[in-house]
Amino acid sequence: MVVTITAKTTNTTTTLIKDTDYYVYTDDDASPYTFRIAFKDIMEYTIGDAIVVTYSATLTEEAESGLSGNSNSSSITYSNDPTDSGKGDNEPEPGLPDSDVPTGVTPESITLTFTTGITITKVDENGAELSGATFTLTGTSTQYVLKGGTYFEIDNTNGTYWLLTDGTYTTTSPDTAGINTTVYVTNSSGEYDKYTKTYASTSGAVAKNVYLTATSGSDGIVTFSTLGEGTYTITETEAPSGYNTADPVTVVITLDGPTTVSTGNEEAEWSYDGSSSDVSVDSNGNYIITIMDQKGSSLPSTGGTGTTIFYVVGIVLMLGVAVVLVTKKRIGSDK
């Protein structure tokens, strides 16, 4: 993870130092989140400075595959006590806010990453599963990360929301009779700002070359997981004993993801264009392929020494036949 701050006045960017400028909490200290970042002294920065936290996460084989995306969310917890120093209580570390400290929380920013898999079933001419078939999958996998979030911006002309001291927003005007206006946040002039609620959605793509290999077990199944959109070639590099290898299969996988992300429960659709009629997409958005092997012995590849010896022997035999025919013809002429 990398944390930077860009000064508003000079537009210069500085990389902050972990365990000096900020601290990272994980496990029970971060619950219910995966991790939390706490700044040692947030008050040393100027209003308008941009703090950017960049981190990466890797999808594993346990990732959700198919229609549902892998959700990741983040939010900011901030103090609602203007008299607080912002340094925390656990020097030299800032610590996390106690339950009795008034704080607010921003709306969550949510990302969704979709992934799919290809399951190959290896069978013989009668449909029986075959073990011992080795396949390679090659191609370029593109993972799309869709990001969405809800934001509130001051808009005193058209706004319909008001900010409360607990960090939430309400559409109930503070001018309404009987409302406790002490729970509404005022600006430096003592007035209530109006806010508009906006939604923003962006997407990013990460492409990488993949080279995967796997061998079928007793059930004849080979699975390649955590695949993104892309064009893949599946090649059987080793057939079960007594069988020929099948022809390569090319599959073009296409992701049709949601246009907006707001809850993290949005689903995607997967489609394909392939060279095999045995390719299909199941109800969960994963690809199913059945590949058949036929019994027999394959000759070595063209240009190898195996086929060369057959060509040499054939030519020698042909020359031998020609010599015999010429010899017999001469003998007949002498007689």
SULHUNOR-V216648 format. One record per backbone hydrogen bond with DSSP energy under -1.0 kcal/mol. NH is the residue of the N-H (numbers start at 1). CO is the residue of the C=O. If there is no record, write none. Layout:
<<NH	CO> <NH	CO>>
This chain:
<<2	54> <4	52> <5	14> <6	50> <7	12> <11	7> <14	5> <16	3> <19	22> <20	17> <21	17> <22	17> <23	38> <25	36> <29	26> <30	27> <33	30> <36	25> <38	23> <40	21> <44	41> <45	42> <49	46> <50	6> <52	4> <54	2> <63	60> <66	115> <67	284> <70	113> <72	111> <74	109> <78	104> <80	102> <84	81> <101	98> <104	78> <106	76> <109	74> <110	148> <111	72> <112	146> <113	70> <116	227> <118	224> <119	287> <120	222> <121	289> <122	220> <123	291> <124	128> <127	124> <130	122> <132	216> <134	238> <135	214> <136	235> <137	212> <138	233> <139	210> <141	208> <142	229> <143	206> <145	204> <146	112> <147	202> <148	110> <149	200> <151	198> <153	196> <155	194> <159	155> <160	195> <161	195> <162	170> <164	168> <165	183> <167	164> <170	162> <176	173> <179	176> <181	179> <183	180> <184	181> <185	163> <187	191> <190	187> <195	161> <196	153> <198	151> <200	149> <202	147> <204	145> <206	143> <208	141> <210	139> <212	137> <214	135> <216	133> <220	217> <222	120> <224	118> <227	116> <229	142> <230	253> <232	251> <233	138> <234	249> <235	136> <237	134> <238	134> <243	240> <244	294> <249	234> <251	232> <252	273> <253	230> <254	271> <256	269> <268	67> <269	256> <271	254> <273	252> <275	250> <279	276> <280	288> <282	286> <285	282> <287	117> <288	280> <289	119> <291	121> <293	123> <296	242> <304	301> <308	304> <309	305> <311	307> <312	308> <313	309> <314	310> <315	311> <316	312> <317	313> <318	314> <319	315> <320	316> <321	317> <322	318> <323	319> <324	320> <325	321> <326	322> <327	323> <328	324> <329	325> <330	326> <331	327> <332	328> <333	329> <334	330> <335	331>>
